[in-house]
Amino acid sequence: MIRTAQLVMITALIFITSVVQAQKAPKNVQVLKDLSIKEIRTYMKAVSSGIGEKCNYCHDMKAYDKDDKKPKLVAREYLKLVNEINIQVAMINKNVMKKSKLEMVTCYTCHAGGLEIVTEE
């Protein structure tokens, strides 16, 4: 039989675990909703590398969910654009070119690791 002290300990551990997991879960996710927490973090690392900026360029480091930085709002719209482009690329590859391997667009495609978009001038 479980004693009261053991029950309190188990309940406390469950509570602490749920609080820690809730703190790790991203809030205010509007574009990457279908991704797991791990996938969101991996994706955001790729975004950071693709534009050559650290997380604090778009995010308030004390509250990632805040939308008070303009670069975050701009980036959110570009993430939507990248998704739409990749949907079109997949359709062209599948229906027209009959390719099985897709060349997906990423932030790096246009930014090449820098904040400014690369042009052919």
Backbone as XML, in Angstrom:
<?xml version="1.0"?>
<chain id="A" units="angstrom">
  <residue number="1" name="MET">
    <atom name="N" x="0.825" y="-1.172" z="0.000"/>
    <atom name="CA" x="0.000" y="0.000" z="0.000"/>
    <atom name="C" x="0.885" y="1.257" z="0.000"/>
  </residue>
  <residue number="2" name="ILE">
    <atom name="N" x="0.470" y="2.273" z="-0.749"/>
    <atom name="CA" x="1.232" y="3.517" z="-0.828"/>
    <atom name="C" x="0.937" y="4.357" z="0.405"/>
  </residue>
  <residue number="3" name="ARG">
    <atom name="N" x="1.988" y="4.793" z="1.046"/>
    <atom name="CA" x="1.836" y="5.649" z="2.214"/>
    <atom name="C" x="1.568" y="7.081" z="1.773"/>
  </residue>
  <residue number="4" name="THR">
    <atom name="N" x="1.058" y="7.885" z="2.680"/>
    <atom name="CA" x="0.735" y="9.279" z="2.387"/>
    <atom name="C" x="1.961" y="10.038" z="1.903"/>
  </residue>
  <residue number="5" name="ALA">
    <atom name="N" x="3.104" y="9.835" z="2.540"/>
    <atom name="CA" x="4.341" y="10.537" z="2.154"/>
    <atom name="C" x="4.746" y="10.173" z="0.729"/>
  </residue>
  <residue number="6" name="GLN">
    <atom name="N" x="4.601" y="8.895" z="0.372"/>
    <atom name="CA" x="4.941" y="8.461" z="-0.982"/>
    <atom name="C" x="3.977" y="9.068" z="-2.005"/>
  </residue>
  <residue number="7" name="LEU">
    <atom name="N" x="2.715" y="9.110" z="-1.657"/>
    <atom name="CA" x="1.711" y="9.690" z="-2.542"/>
    <atom name="C" x="1.981" y="11.173" z="-2.769"/>
  </residue>
  <residue number="8" name="VAL">
    <atom name="N" x="2.328" y="11.881" z="-1.705"/>
    <atom name="CA" x="2.668" y="13.307" z="-1.822"/>
    <atom name="C" x="3.891" y="13.479" z="-2.716"/>
  </residue>
  <residue number="9" name="MET">
    <atom name="N" x="4.899" y="12.624" z="-2.529"/>
    <atom name="CA" x="6.124" y="12.693" z="-3.322"/>
    <atom name="C" x="5.827" y="12.437" z="-4.802"/>
  </residue>
  <residue number="10" name="ILE">
    <atom name="N" x="5.046" y="11.427" z="-5.101"/>
    <atom name="CA" x="4.695" y="11.103" z="-6.491"/>
    <atom name="C" x="3.898" y="12.242" z="-7.111"/>
  </residue>
  <residue number="11" name="THR">
    <atom name="N" x="2.943" y="12.773" z="-6.389"/>
    <atom name="CA" x="2.139" y="13.891" z="-6.888"/>
    <atom name="C" x="3.017" y="15.108" z="-7.163"/>
  </residue>
  <residue number="12" name="ALA">
    <atom name="N" x="3.952" y="15.390" z="-6.261"/>
    <atom name="CA" x="4.861" y="16.529" z="-6.437"/>
    <atom name="C" x="5.736" y="16.337" z="-7.671"/>
  </residue>
  <residue number="13" name="LEU">
    <atom name="N" x="6.258" y="15.136" z="-7.871"/>
    <atom name="CA" x="7.095" y="14.867" z="-9.047"/>
    <atom name="C" x="6.311" y="15.035" z="-10.347"/>
  </residue>
  <residue number="14" name="ILE">
    <atom name="N" x="5.091" y="14.550" z="-10.368"/>
    <atom name="CA" x="4.239" y="14.702" z="-11.562"/>
    <atom name="C" x="3.984" y="16.183" z="-11.827"/>
  </residue>
  <residue number="15" name="PHE">
    <atom name="N" x="3.684" y="16.940" z="-10.781"/>
    <atom name="CA" x="3.427" y="18.368" z="-10.923"/>
    <atom name="C" x="4.665" y="19.101" z="-11.438"/>
  </residue>
  <residue number="16" name="ILE">
    <atom name="N" x="5.816" y="18.842" z="-10.835"/>
    <atom name="CA" x="7.061" y="19.507" z="-11.246"/>
    <atom name="C" x="7.389" y="19.168" z="-12.688"/>
  </residue>
  <residue number="17" name="THR">
    <atom name="N" x="7.243" y="17.908" z="-13.060"/>
    <atom name="CA" x="7.511" y="17.490" z="-14.444"/>
    <atom name="C" x="6.606" y="18.220" z="-15.417"/>
  </residue>
  <residue number="18" name="SER">
    <atom name="N" x="5.328" y="18.335" z="-15.095"/>
    <atom name="CA" x="4.394" y="19.017" z="-16.004"/>
    <atom name="C" x="4.707" y="20.504" z="-16.101"/>
  </residue>
  <residue number="19" name="VAL">
    <atom name="N" x="5.124" y="21.136" z="-15.011"/>
    <atom name="CA" x="5.481" y="22.559" z="-15.035"/>
    <atom name="C" x="6.718" y="22.775" z="-15.893"/>
  </residue>
  <residue number="20" name="VAL">
    <atom name="N" x="7.731" y="21.933" z="-15.720"/>
    <atom name="CA" x="8.967" y="22.065" z="-16.507"/>
    <atom name="C" x="8.669" y="21.863" z="-17.990"/>
  </residue>
  <residue number="21" name="GLN">
    <atom name="N" x="7.871" y="20.865" z="-18.326"/>
    <atom name="CA" x="7.532" y="20.625" z="-19.734"/>
    <atom name="C" x="6.724" y="21.775" z="-20.309"/>
  </residue>
  <residue number="22" name="ALA">
    <atom name="N" x="5.817" y="22.343" z="-19.548"/>
    <atom name="CA" x="5.012" y="23.467" z="-20.022"/>
    <atom name="C" x="5.877" y="24.683" z="-20.286"/>
  </residue>
  <residue number="23" name="GLN">
    <atom name="N" x="6.910" y="24.889" z="-19.476"/>
    <atom name="CA" x="7.793" y="26.033" z="-19.670"/>
    <atom name="C" x="8.619" y="25.874" z="-20.938"/>
  </residue>
  <residue number="24" name="LYS">
    <atom name="N" x="8.926" y="24.646" z="-21.312"/>
    <atom name="CA" x="9.732" y="24.399" z="-22.501"/>
    <atom name="C" x="8.915" y="24.518" z="-23.787"/>
  </residue>
  <residue number="25" name="ALA">
    <atom name="N" x="7.614" y="24.316" z="-23.703"/>
    <atom name="CA" x="6.761" y="24.338" z="-24.884"/>
    <atom name="C" x="6.635" y="25.761" z="-25.421"/>
  </residue>
  <residue number="26" name="PRO">
    <atom name="N" x="6.912" y="25.952" z="-26.701"/>
    <atom name="CA" x="6.776" y="27.284" z="-27.294"/>
    <atom name="C" x="5.332" y="27.782" z="-27.234"/>
  </residue>
  <residue number="27" name="LYS">
    <atom name="N" x="5.186" y="29.069" z="-27.003"/>
    <atom name="CA" x="3.863" y="29.698" z="-26.973"/>
    <atom name="C" x="3.740" y="30.630" z="-28.167"/>
  </residue>
  <residue number="28" name="ASN">
    <atom name="N" x="2.533" y="30.952" z="-28.546"/>
    <atom name="CA" x="2.252" y="31.887" z="-29.634"/>
    <atom name="C" x="2.808" y="31.390" z="-30.973"/>
  </residue>
  <residue number="29" name="VAL">
    <atom name="N" x="2.793" y="30.097" z="-31.182"/>
    <atom name="CA" x="3.234" y="29.531" z="-32.458"/>
    <atom name="C" x="2.088" y="29.688" z="-33.444"/>
  </residue>
  <residue number="30" name="GLN">
    <atom name="N" x="2.340" y="30.410" z="-34.531"/>
    <atom name="CA" x="1.285" y="30.685" z="-35.497"/>
    <atom name="C" x="1.517" y="30.036" z="-36.856"/>
  </residue>
  <residue number="31" name="VAL">
    <atom name="N" x="2.758" y="29.720" z="-37.169"/>
    <atom name="CA" x="3.060" y="29.172" z="-38.494"/>
    <atom name="C" x="3.485" y="27.707" z="-38.423"/>
  </residue>
  <residue number="32" name="LEU">
    <atom name="N" x="4.270" y="27.335" z="-37.461"/>
    <atom name="CA" x="4.835" y="25.990" z="-37.376"/>
    <atom name="C" x="4.010" y="25.085" z="-36.470"/>
  </residue>
  <residue number="33" name="LYS">
    <atom name="N" x="2.714" y="25.242" z="-36.501"/>
    <atom name="CA" x="1.803" y="24.535" z="-35.593"/>
    <atom name="C" x="1.871" y="23.015" z="-35.715"/>
  </residue>
  <residue number="34" name="ASP">
    <atom name="N" x="2.170" y="22.503" z="-36.881"/>
    <atom name="CA" x="2.166" y="21.058" z="-37.105"/>
    <atom name="C" x="3.465" y="20.383" z="-36.673"/>
  </residue>
  <residue number="35" name="LEU">
    <atom name="N" x="4.431" y="21.164" z="-36.190"/>
    <atom name="CA" x="5.714" y="20.605" z="-35.789"/>
    <atom name="C" x="5.752" y="20.342" z="-34.286"/>
  </residue>
  <residue number="36" name="SER">
    <atom name="N" x="6.541" y="19.358" z="-33.902"/>
    <atom name="CA" x="6.756" y="19.087" z="-32.477"/>
    <atom name="C" x="7.677" y="20.171" z="-31.913"/>
  </residue>
  <residue number="37" name="ILE">
    <atom name="N" x="7.795" y="20.204" z="-30.598"/>
    <atom name="CA" x="8.681" y="21.175" z="-29.952"/>
    <atom name="C" x="10.102" y="21.012" z="-30.476"/>
  </residue>
  <residue number="38" name="LYS">
    <atom name="N" x="10.561" y="19.784" z="-30.551"/>
    <atom name="CA" x="11.912" y="19.501" z="-31.043"/>
    <atom name="C" x="12.075" y="19.961" z="-32.499"/>
  </residue>
  <residue number="39" name="GLU">
    <atom name="N" x="11.068" y="19.696" z="-33.317"/>
    <atom name="CA" x="11.124" y="20.105" z="-34.727"/>
    <atom name="C" x="11.117" y="21.629" z="-34.869"/>
  </residue>
  <residue number="40" name="ILE">
    <atom name="N" x="10.347" y="22.309" z="-34.019"/>
    <atom name="CA" x="10.334" y="23.781" z="-34.056"/>
    <atom name="C" x="11.719" y="24.315" z="-33.735"/>
  </residue>
  <residue number="41" name="ARG">
    <atom name="N" x="12.342" y="23.785" z="-32.706"/>
    <atom name="CA" x="13.680" y="24.254" z="-32.323"/>
    <atom name="C" x="14.698" y="23.986" z="-33.427"/>
  </residue>
  <residue number="42" name="THR">
    <atom name="N" x="14.630" y="22.821" z="-34.034"/>
    <atom name="CA" x="15.532" y="22.493" z="-35.139"/>
    <atom name="C" x="15.296" y="23.439" z="-36.315"/>
  </residue>
  <residue number="43" name="TYR">
    <atom name="N" x="14.035" y="23.682" z="-36.628"/>
    <atom name="CA" x="13.676" y="24.585" z="-37.727"/>
    <atom name="C" x="14.197" y="25.995" z="-37.445"/>
  </residue>
  <residue number="44" name="MET">
    <atom name="N" x="13.994" y="26.467" z="-36.212"/>
    <atom name="CA" x="14.429" y="27.823" z="-35.870"/>
    <atom name="C" x="15.947" y="27.957" z="-35.892"/>
  </residue>
  <residue number="45" name="LYS">
    <atom name="N" x="16.673" y="26.895" z="-35.560"/>
    <atom name="CA" x="18.134" y="26.917" z="-35.669"/>
    <atom name="C" x="18.541" y="27.062" z="-37.134"/>
  </residue>
  <residue number="46" name="ALA">
    <atom name="N" x="17.808" y="26.403" z="-38.027"/>
    <atom name="CA" x="18.077" y="26.519" z="-39.458"/>
    <atom name="C" x="17.768" y="27.934" z="-39.949"/>
  </residue>
  <residue number="47" name="VAL">
    <atom name="N" x="16.694" y="28.530" z="-39.441"/>
    <atom name="CA" x="16.359" y="29.909" z="-39.798"/>
    <atom name="C" x="17.485" y="30.833" z="-39.351"/>
  </residue>
  <residue number="48" name="SER">
    <atom name="N" x="17.919" y="30.675" z="-38.121"/>
    <atom name="CA" x="18.987" y="31.496" z="-37.566"/>
    <atom name="C" x="20.251" y="31.388" z="-38.422"/>
  </residue>
  <residue number="49" name="SER">
    <atom name="N" x="20.607" y="30.184" z="-38.780"/>
    <atom name="CA" x="21.778" y="29.963" z="-39.631"/>
    <atom name="C" x="21.563" y="30.545" z="-41.025"/>
  </residue>
  <residue number="50" name="GLY">
    <atom name="N" x="20.364" y="30.393" z="-41.544"/>
    <atom name="CA" x="20.056" y="30.863" z="-42.895"/>
    <atom name="C" x="20.130" y="32.364" z="-43.054"/>
  </residue>
  <residue number="51" name="ILE">
    <atom name="N" x="19.820" y="33.114" z="-41.986"/>
    <atom name="CA" x="19.858" y="34.583" z="-42.069"/>
    <atom name="C" x="21.058" y="35.182" z="-41.338"/>
  </residue>
  <residue number="52" name="GLY">
    <atom name="N" x="21.858" y="34.318" z="-40.697"/>
    <atom name="CA" x="23.067" y="34.792" z="-40.033"/>
    <atom name="C" x="22.814" y="35.630" z="-38.793"/>
  </residue>
  <residue number="53" name="GLU">
    <atom name="N" x="21.726" y="35.394" z="-38.108"/>
    <atom name="CA" x="21.396" y="36.147" z="-36.892"/>
    <atom name="C" x="21.113" y="35.189" z="-35.747"/>
  </residue>
  <residue number="54" name="LYS">
    <atom name="N" x="21.297" y="35.680" z="-34.546"/>
    <atom name="CA" x="20.990" y="34.904" z="-33.346"/>
    <atom name="C" x="19.502" y="35.055" z="-33.015"/>
  </residue>
  <residue number="55" name="CYS">
    <atom name="N" x="19.033" y="34.255" z="-32.081"/>
    <atom name="CA" x="17.611" y="34.248" z="-31.691"/>
    <atom name="C" x="17.115" y="35.629" z="-31.263"/>
  </residue>
  <residue number="56" name="ASN">
    <atom name="N" x="17.979" y="36.390" z="-30.575"/>
    <atom name="CA" x="17.553" y="37.689" z="-30.037"/>
    <atom name="C" x="17.276" y="38.733" z="-31.120"/>
  </residue>
  <residue number="57" name="TYR">
    <atom name="N" x="17.604" y="38.446" z="-32.358"/>
    <atom name="CA" x="17.281" y="39.370" z="-33.444"/>
    <atom name="C" x="15.765" y="39.479" z="-33.605"/>
  </residue>
  <residue number="58" name="CYS">
    <atom name="N" x="15.068" y="38.360" z="-33.461"/>
    <atom name="CA" x="13.611" y="38.343" z="-33.606"/>
    <atom name="C" x="12.881" y="38.211" z="-32.270"/>
  </residue>
  <residue number="59" name="HIS">
    <atom name="N" x="13.517" y="37.573" z="-31.298"/>
    <atom name="CA" x="12.832" y="37.227" z="-30.054"/>
    <atom name="C" x="13.312" y="38.042" z="-28.861"/>
  </residue>
  <residue number="60" name="ASP">
    <atom name="N" x="12.371" y="38.345" z="-27.983"/>
    <atom name="CA" x="12.684" y="38.857" z="-26.651"/>
    <atom name="C" x="13.145" y="37.627" z="-25.874"/>
  </residue>
  <residue number="61" name="MET">
    <atom name="N" x="14.388" y="37.621" z="-25.419"/>
    <atom name="CA" x="14.962" y="36.430" z="-24.805"/>
    <atom name="C" x="14.312" y="36.065" z="-23.467"/>
  </residue>
  <residue number="62" name="LYS">
    <atom name="N" x="13.591" y="36.994" z="-22.872"/>
    <atom name="CA" x="12.898" y="36.695" z="-21.618"/>
    <atom name="C" x="11.472" y="36.208" z="-21.863"/>
  </residue>
  <residue number="63" name="ALA">
    <atom name="N" x="10.958" y="36.474" z="-23.064"/>
    <atom name="CA" x="9.589" y="36.058" z="-23.413"/>
    <atom name="C" x="9.513" y="35.839" z="-24.924"/>
  </residue>
  <residue number="64" name="TYR">
    <atom name="N" x="9.889" y="34.640" z="-25.349"/>
    <atom name="CA" x="9.917" y="34.308" z="-26.776"/>
    <atom name="C" x="8.568" y="34.532" z="-27.460"/>
  </residue>
  <residue number="65" name="ASP">
    <atom name="N" x="7.482" y="34.409" z="-26.715"/>
    <atom name="CA" x="6.156" y="34.494" z="-27.309"/>
    <atom name="C" x="5.719" y="35.919" z="-27.633"/>
  </residue>
  <residue number="66" name="LYS">
    <atom name="N" x="6.417" y="36.920" z="-27.133"/>
    <atom name="CA" x="6.036" y="38.305" z="-27.412"/>
    <atom name="C" x="6.215" y="38.633" z="-28.893"/>
  </residue>
  <residue number="67" name="ASP">
    <atom name="N" x="5.348" y="39.481" z="-29.397"/>
    <atom name="CA" x="5.412" y="39.909" z="-30.797"/>
    <atom name="C" x="5.793" y="41.376" z="-30.909"/>
  </residue>
  <residue number="68" name="ASP">
    <atom name="N" x="6.672" y="41.854" z="-30.046"/>
    <atom name="CA" x="6.979" y="43.282" z="-30.041"/>
    <atom name="C" x="8.210" y="43.656" z="-30.866"/>
  </residue>
  <residue number="69" name="LYS">
    <atom name="N" x="8.837" y="42.692" z="-31.524"/>
    <atom name="CA" x="9.970" y="43.004" z="-32.403"/>
    <atom name="C" x="9.526" y="42.853" z="-33.859"/>
  </residue>
  <residue number="70" name="LYS">
    <atom name="N" x="9.747" y="43.898" z="-34.634"/>
    <atom name="CA" x="9.323" y="43.878" z="-36.037"/>
    <atom name="C" x="9.955" y="42.729" z="-36.835"/>
  </residue>
  <residue number="71" name="PRO">
    <atom name="N" x="11.251" y="42.415" z="-36.631"/>
    <atom name="CA" x="11.811" y="41.295" z="-37.401"/>
    <atom name="C" x="11.056" y="39.976" z="-37.205"/>
  </residue>
  <residue number="72" name="LYS">
    <atom name="N" x="10.496" y="39.762" z="-36.020"/>
    <atom name="CA" x="9.725" y="38.530" z="-35.787"/>
    <atom name="C" x="8.457" y="38.532" z="-36.628"/>
  </residue>
  <residue number="73" name="LEU">
    <atom name="N" x="7.802" y="39.663" z="-36.713"/>
    <atom name="CA" x="6.573" y="39.763" z="-37.501"/>
    <atom name="C" x="6.873" y="39.578" z="-38.988"/>
  </residue>
  <residue number="74" name="VAL">
    <atom name="N" x="7.971" y="40.163" z="-39.440"/>
    <atom name="CA" x="8.381" y="40.011" z="-40.849"/>
    <atom name="C" x="8.752" y="38.549" z="-41.113"/>
  </residue>
  <residue number="75" name="ALA">
    <atom name="N" x="9.522" y="37.963" z="-40.206"/>
    <atom name="CA" x="9.952" y="36.572" z="-40.377"/>
    <atom name="C" x="8.757" y="35.625" z="-40.441"/>
  </residue>
  <residue number="76" name="ARG">
    <atom name="N" x="7.754" y="35.881" z="-39.635"/>
    <atom name="CA" x="6.560" y="35.031" z="-39.622"/>
    <atom name="C" x="5.911" y="35.020" z="-41.012"/>
  </residue>
  <residue number="77" name="GLU">
    <atom name="N" x="5.834" y="36.183" z="-41.652"/>
    <atom name="CA" x="5.251" y="36.262" z="-42.997"/>
    <atom name="C" x="6.128" y="35.535" z="-44.021"/>
  </residue>
  <residue number="78" name="TYR">
    <atom name="N" x="7.453" y="35.639" z="-43.856"/>
    <atom name="CA" x="8.353" y="34.930" z="-44.766"/>
    <atom name="C" x="8.275" y="33.420" z="-44.564"/>
  </residue>
  <residue number="79" name="LEU">
    <atom name="N" x="8.060" y="32.972" z="-43.336"/>
    <atom name="CA" x="7.890" y="31.534" z="-43.103"/>
    <atom name="C" x="6.653" y="31.024" z="-43.841"/>
  </residue>
  <residue number="80" name="LYS">
    <atom name="N" x="5.595" y="31.827" z="-43.841"/>
    <atom name="CA" x="4.387" y="31.464" z="-44.600"/>
    <atom name="C" x="4.705" y="31.392" z="-46.093"/>
  </residue>
  <residue number="81" name="LEU">
    <atom name="N" x="5.466" y="32.363" z="-46.577"/>
    <atom name="CA" x="5.843" y="32.403" z="-47.991"/>
    <atom name="C" x="6.687" y="31.182" z="-48.367"/>
  </residue>
  <residue number="82" name="VAL">
    <atom name="N" x="7.671" y="30.851" z="-47.556"/>
    <atom name="CA" x="8.521" y="29.685" z="-47.803"/>
    <atom name="C" x="7.671" y="28.424" z="-47.867"/>
  </residue>
  <residue number="83" name="ASN">
    <atom name="N" x="6.712" y="28.298" z="-46.970"/>
    <atom name="CA" x="5.824" y="27.133" z="-46.973"/>
    <atom name="C" x="5.027" y="27.065" z="-48.272"/>
  </residue>
  <residue number="84" name="GLU">
    <atom name="N" x="4.467" y="28.179" z="-48.696"/>
    <atom name="CA" x="3.685" y="28.202" z="-49.942"/>
    <atom name="C" x="4.564" y="27.878" z="-51.154"/>
  </residue>
  <residue number="85" name="ILE">
    <atom name="N" x="5.763" y="28.423" z="-51.184"/>
    <atom name="CA" x="6.690" y="28.124" z="-52.286"/>
    <atom name="C" x="6.990" y="26.634" z="-52.319"/>
  </residue>
  <residue number="86" name="ASN">
    <atom name="N" x="7.250" y="26.050" z="-51.153"/>
    <atom name="CA" x="7.585" y="24.631" z="-51.115"/>
    <atom name="C" x="6.414" y="23.747" z="-51.526"/>
  </residue>
  <residue number="87" name="ILE">
    <atom name="N" x="5.201" y="24.170" z="-51.253"/>
    <atom name="CA" x="4.031" y="23.440" z="-51.735"/>
    <atom name="C" x="4.003" y="23.464" z="-53.268"/>
  </residue>
  <residue number="88" name="GLN">
    <atom name="N" x="4.257" y="24.625" z="-53.857"/>
    <atom name="CA" x="4.289" y="24.755" z="-55.316"/>
    <atom name="C" x="5.435" y="23.952" z="-55.925"/>
  </residue>
  <residue number="89" name="VAL">
    <atom name="N" x="6.610" y="24.002" z="-55.296"/>
    <atom name="CA" x="7.764" y="23.241" z="-55.787"/>
    <atom name="C" x="7.450" y="21.747" z="-55.783"/>
  </residue>
  <residue number="90" name="ALA">
    <atom name="N" x="6.822" y="21.276" z="-54.715"/>
    <atom name="CA" x="6.470" y="19.857" z="-54.629"/>
    <atom name="C" x="5.497" y="19.460" z="-55.735"/>
  </residue>
  <residue number="91" name="MET">
    <atom name="N" x="4.524" y="20.316" z="-56.016"/>
    <atom name="CA" x="3.552" y="20.011" z="-57.071"/>
    <atom name="C" x="4.221" y="19.986" z="-58.437"/>
  </residue>
  <residue number="92" name="ILE">
    <atom name="N" x="5.096" y="20.934" z="-58.699"/>
    <atom name="CA" x="5.803" y="20.969" z="-59.989"/>
    <atom name="C" x="6.691" y="19.741" z="-60.130"/>
  </residue>
  <residue number="93" name="ASN">
    <atom name="N" x="7.447" y="19.430" z="-59.075"/>
    <atom name="CA" x="8.332" y="18.265" z="-59.136"/>
    <atom name="C" x="7.557" y="16.973" z="-59.363"/>
  </residue>
  <residue number="94" name="LYS">
    <atom name="N" x="6.448" y="16.825" z="-58.681"/>
    <atom name="CA" x="5.669" y="15.596" z="-58.774"/>
    <atom name="C" x="4.912" y="15.500" z="-60.090"/>
  </residue>
  <residue number="95" name="ASN">
    <atom name="N" x="4.206" y="16.565" z="-60.466"/>
    <atom name="CA" x="3.288" y="16.510" z="-61.610"/>
    <atom name="C" x="3.943" y="16.822" z="-62.946"/>
  </residue>
  <residue number="96" name="VAL">
    <atom name="N" x="4.927" y="17.690" z="-62.970"/>
    <atom name="CA" x="5.501" y="18.115" z="-64.239"/>
    <atom name="C" x="6.857" y="17.470" z="-64.487"/>
  </residue>
  <residue number="97" name="MET">
    <atom name="N" x="7.728" y="17.550" z="-63.511"/>
    <atom name="CA" x="9.082" y="17.058" z="-63.708"/>
    <atom name="C" x="9.243" y="15.584" z="-63.343"/>
  </residue>
  <residue number="98" name="LYS">
    <atom name="N" x="8.265" y="15.032" z="-62.664"/>
    <atom name="CA" x="8.274" y="13.624" z="-62.250"/>
    <atom name="C" x="9.513" y="13.267" z="-61.429"/>
  </residue>
  <residue number="99" name="LYS">
    <atom name="N" x="9.945" y="14.205" z="-60.576"/>
    <atom name="CA" x="11.100" y="13.970" z="-59.706"/>
    <atom name="C" x="10.640" y="13.387" z="-58.387"/>
  </residue>
  <residue number="100" name="SER">
    <atom name="N" x="11.484" y="12.575" z="-57.819"/>
    <atom name="CA" x="11.142" y="12.042" z="-56.498"/>
    <atom name="C" x="11.856" y="12.828" z="-55.393"/>
  </residue>
  <residue number="101" name="LYS">
    <atom name="N" x="13.013" y="13.381" z="-55.703"/>
    <atom name="CA" x="13.739" y="14.168" z="-54.705"/>
    <atom name="C" x="13.412" y="15.638" z="-54.905"/>
  </residue>
  <residue number="102" name="LEU">
    <atom name="N" x="12.903" y="16.259" z="-53.846"/>
    <atom name="CA" x="12.493" y="17.656" z="-53.935"/>
    <atom name="C" x="13.606" y="18.577" z="-53.463"/>
  </residue>
  <residue number="103" name="GLU">
    <atom name="N" x="13.786" y="19.674" z="-54.145"/>
    <atom name="CA" x="14.712" y="20.725" z="-53.724"/>
    <atom name="C" x="13.879" y="21.781" z="-53.020"/>
  </residue>
  <residue number="104" name="MET">
    <atom name="N" x="13.877" y="21.747" z="-51.702"/>
    <atom name="CA" x="13.048" y="22.661" z="-50.927"/>
    <atom name="C" x="13.742" y="24.011" z="-50.738"/>
  </residue>
  <residue number="105" name="VAL">
    <atom name="N" x="12.936" y="25.048" z="-50.676"/>
    <atom name="CA" x="13.413" y="26.396" z="-50.421"/>
    <atom name="C" x="13.566" y="26.568" z="-48.912"/>
  </residue>
  <residue number="106" name="THR">
    <atom name="N" x="14.621" y="27.250" z="-48.487"/>
    <atom name="CA" x="14.834" y="27.564" z="-47.078"/>
    <atom name="C" x="15.209" y="29.041" z="-46.970"/>
  </residue>
  <residue number="107" name="CYS">
    <atom name="N" x="15.393" y="29.525" z="-45.777"/>
    <atom name="CA" x="15.845" y="30.905" z="-45.587"/>
    <atom name="C" x="17.201" y="31.109" z="-46.269"/>
  </residue>
  <residue number="108" name="TYR">
    <atom name="N" x="18.039" y="30.074" z="-46.214"/>
    <atom name="CA" x="19.376" y="30.148" z="-46.807"/>
    <atom name="C" x="19.310" y="30.338" z="-48.325"/>
  </residue>
  <residue number="109" name="THR">
    <atom name="N" x="18.255" y="29.856" z="-48.957"/>
    <atom name="CA" x="18.116" y="29.966" z="-50.408"/>
    <atom name="C" x="18.270" y="31.414" z="-50.870"/>
  </residue>
  <residue number="110" name="CYS">
    <atom name="N" x="17.667" y="32.346" z="-50.163"/>
    <atom name="CA" x="17.722" y="33.763" z="-50.537"/>
    <atom name="C" x="18.743" y="34.554" z="-49.725"/>
  </residue>
  <residue number="111" name="HIS">
    <atom name="N" x="18.971" y="34.156" z="-48.484"/>
    <atom name="CA" x="19.832" y="34.936" z="-47.596"/>
    <atom name="C" x="21.287" y="34.479" z="-47.591"/>
  </residue>
  <residue number="112" name="ALA">
    <atom name="N" x="21.544" y="33.224" z="-47.937"/>
    <atom name="CA" x="22.898" y="32.666" z="-47.980"/>
    <atom name="C" x="23.695" y="32.946" z="-46.709"/>
  </residue>
  <residue number="113" name="GLY">
    <atom name="N" x="23.028" y="32.845" z="-45.567"/>
    <atom name="CA" x="23.705" y="33.008" z="-44.293"/>
    <atom name="C" x="23.889" y="34.435" z="-43.827"/>
  </residue>
  <residue number="114" name="GLY">
    <atom name="N" x="23.301" y="35.399" z="-44.541"/>
    <atom name="CA" x="23.385" y="36.801" z="-44.154"/>
    <atom name="C" x="22.001" y="37.422" z="-44.079"/>
  </residue>
  <residue number="115" name="LEU">
    <atom name="N" x="21.907" y="38.526" z="-43.385"/>
    <atom name="CA" x="20.594" y="39.142" z="-43.199"/>
    <atom name="C" x="20.024" y="39.702" z="-44.509"/>
  </residue>
  <residue number="116" name="GLU">
    <atom name="N" x="20.868" y="40.302" z="-45.294"/>
    <atom name="CA" x="20.402" y="40.872" z="-46.564"/>
    <atom name="C" x="20.151" y="39.761" z="-47.585"/>
  </residue>
  <residue number="117" name="ILE">
    <atom name="N" x="19.158" y="39.942" z="-48.416"/>
    <atom name="CA" x="18.848" y="38.981" z="-49.462"/>
    <atom name="C" x="19.896" y="39.122" z="-50.568"/>
  </residue>
  <residue number="118" name="VAL">
    <atom name="N" x="20.430" y="37.984" z="-50.995"/>
    <atom name="CA" x="21.462" y="37.958" z="-52.024"/>
    <atom name="C" x="20.827" y="38.256" z="-53.379"/>
  </residue>
  <residue number="119" name="THR">
    <atom name="N" x="21.442" y="39.156" z="-54.119"/>
    <atom name="CA" x="20.965" y="39.476" z="-55.471"/>
    <atom name="C" x="22.093" y="39.232" z="-56.466"/>
  </residue>
  <residue number="120" name="GLU">
    <atom name="N" x="21.737" y="39.166" z="-57.725"/>
    <atom name="CA" x="22.724" y="38.927" z="-58.779"/>
    <atom name="C" x="23.134" y="40.212" z="-59.447"/>
  </residue>
  <residue number="121" name="GLU">
    <atom name="N" x="23.726" y="41.106" z="-58.727"/>
    <atom name="CA" x="24.162" y="42.374" z="-59.319"/>
    <atom name="C" x="25.613" y="42.381" z="-59.605"/>
  </residue>
</chain>
